[in-house]
């Protein structure tokens, strides 16, 4: 049995006239009649009662009509789905994101993708640190990652989507909390709350680098796995921390944010993907991200 036999059967079943059905199918009537006979032979039943004046469905034909139509409808759906997937309008993209810093950027991307192509599914994979998402992009277990530069893995492409600035978070009753800006060297004697060392936190690395440039190594008295916990500990008076402007939405009683003096210390947040990734849906998501998360004008192209 061939799909063209089902199409021929449905045309005759709907027209109840071989001539009109043949015209609709853009074929001659004799081949159409032959296809119907072949289908009846395959099924072992008569589908039509026909004479020189009329054509009508038998009980077997009536029973066969709706299932045959369902088969062709399902085929049409499958064809359209395959074509849509080939255009990147349907499919699945795994996305790795880390911590509080994607509080604004991730929802903007997901809303834009959902509005443009409802058939695209973004599978969210929460990572503890940005470098963890980058490692999974590099090994191919993630399609797309929210990361921070620099990215040195071979075969990974990036595009900057946000410029973040390093700022200081202090308890509200801290002596430096009254300052409009904090000189980083005045934090030399302070206890710090930070991410664990050597865990892939770009913020921890940036904190150490900034403090060393200020003439000291930060004295970390408490480590915590995420920005929400770190800032809660700062609010509780455990210590101070350096965080990012993208985490400023985290509001805790007893917590204030202050910029640092001197030249701003900036980190570039970016999207990362493997250059050889052939997922058409990923290419569509990247195209949508160009508008939803444009590269800031301040970033040199």
Long-range contacts (C-beta under 8 A, 24 or more apart in sequence): 1-39, 1-42, 1-43, 3-71, 3-72, 3-75, 4-35, 5-35, 5-36, 5-38, 5-39, 5-42, 6-39, 6-68, 6-71, 6-72, 7-72, 8-32, 8-35, 8-36, 8-39, 9-36, 9-39, 9-47, 9-61, 9-64, 9-65, 9-68, 10-65, 10-68, 10-69, 10-72, 12-36, 12-48, 12-55, 13-47, 13-48, 13-57, 13-61, 13-65, 16-54, 16-55, 16-56, 16-57, 17-55, 18-50, 18-55, 84-119, 85-280, 85-281, 86-280, 87-280, 87-284, 88-117, 88-120, 88-280, 88-281, 88-282, 88-283, 88-284, 88-285, 88-287, 89-117, 89-119, 89-120, 89-281, 89-284, 90-117, 90-119, 90-120, 90-281, 91-119, 91-120, 91-121, 91-279, 91-280, 91-281, 92-120, 92-121, 92-122, 92-123, 92-281, 93-120, 93-121, 93-122, 93-123, 93-143, 93-144, 93-279, 93-281, 93-282, 93-285, 94-122, 94-123, 94-125, 94-141, 94-142, 94-143, 94-144, 95-122, 95-123, 95-124, 95-125, 95-142, 95-143, 95-144, 95-145, 95-146, 96-125, 96-126, 96-127, 96-132, 96-133, 96-136, 96-137, 96-142, 96-144, 96-145, 96-146, 97-124, 97-125, 97-126, 97-127, 97-133, 97-145, 97-146, 98-126, 98-127, 98-128, 98-129, 98-130, 98-132, 98-133, 98-146, 98-147, 99-128, 99-129, 99-130, 99-226, 99-227, 99-247, 100-226, 100-227, 100-228, 100-246, 100-247, 100-249, 100-250, 101-130, 101-146, 101-164, 101-227, 101-244, 101-246, 101-247, 101-269, 102-146, 102-246, 103-246, 103-247, 103-249, 104-246, 104-249, 105-146, 105-161, 105-162, 105-246, 105-269, 105-293, 106-146, 108-292, 108-293, 109-285, 109-288, 109-289, 109-292, 109-293, 111-292, 112-288, 112-289, 112-291, 112-292, 113-285, 113-288, 113-292, 116-284, 116-288, 117-284, 117-288, 120-281, 120-284, 120-285, 122-285, 128-199, 128-200, 128-225, 128-226, 129-195, 129-199, 129-200, 129-201, 129-202, 130-200, 130-201, 130-202, 131-200, 131-201, 131-202, 132-200, 133-272, 134-272, 135-200, 137-272, 137-273, 137-274, 138-274, 140-274, 140-277, 143-273, 143-274, 143-277, 143-279, 143-282, 143-285, 144-271, 144-272, 144-273, 144-282, 144-285, 144-286, 145-271, 145-272, 145-273, 146-269, 146-270, 146-271, 146-272, 147-269, 147-270, 147-271, 147-272, 148-202, 148-267, 148-268, 148-269, 148-270, 149-267, 149-268, 149-270, 151-270, 151-272, 155-274, 155-275, 155-276, 156-272, 156-273, 156-274, 156-275, 157-272, 157-273, 157-274, 157-275, 158-270, 158-271, 158-272, 159-270, 159-271, 159-286, 159-289, 159-295, 160-268, 160-269, 160-270, 160-295, 160-296, 160-299, 161-269, 161-270, 161-271, 161-289, 161-293, 161-294, 161-295, 161-296, 162-246, 162-268, 162-269, 162-293, 162-296, 163-266, 163-267, 163-268, 163-269, 163-296, 163-298, 163-299, 164-244, 164-245, 164-246, 164-266, 164-267, 164-268, 164-269, 165-244, 165-245, 165-259, 165-264, 165-265, 165-266, 165-267, 166-206, 166-207, 166-210, 166-242, 166-243, 166-244, 166-260, 166-264, 166-265, 166-266, 166-267, 167-242, 167-243, 167-244, 167-245, 167-248, 167-257, 167-258, 167-259, 167-260, 168-240, 168-241, 168-242, 168-243, 168-257, 168-258, 168-259, 168-260, 169-231, 169-234, 169-240, 169-241, 169-242, 169-243, 169-255, 169-256, 169-257, 169-258, 170-234, 170-240, 170-255, 170-256, 170-257, 170-258, 171-234, 171-235, 171-236, 171-237, 171-240, 171-254, 171-255, 171-256, 172-235, 172-254, 172-255, 172-256, 173-237, 173-254, 174-240, 174-256, 176-258, 177-256, 177-258, 179-258, 180-258, 180-259, 181-258, 181-259, 181-260, 181-261, 182-258, 182-259, 182-260, 182-261, 183-214, 183-260, 183-261, 183-262, 184-210, 184-211, 184-213, 184-214, 184-260, 184-261, 184-262, 185-214, 185-215, 185-216, 187-211, 187-214, 187-216, 187-218, 187-240, 188-214, 188-215, 188-216, 189-219, 190-219, 190-239, 190-240, 191-219, 191-220, 191-221, 191-222, 191-238, 191-239, 191-240, 192-218, 192-219, 192-220, 192-221, 192-239, 192-240, 192-241, 192-242, 193-220, 193-221, 193-222, 193-223, 193-224, 193-230, 193-233, 193-234, 193-238, 193-239, 193-240, 193-241, 194-218, 194-220, 194-222, 194-223, 194-224, 194-230, 194-241, 194-242, 195-223, 195-224, 195-225, 195-230, 196-223, 196-225, 197-223, 202-267, 203-227, 203-242, 203-243, 203-244, 203-267, 206-242, 206-265, 206-267, 207-241, 207-242, 210-242, 210-260, 210-265, 211-242, 231-255, 268-299
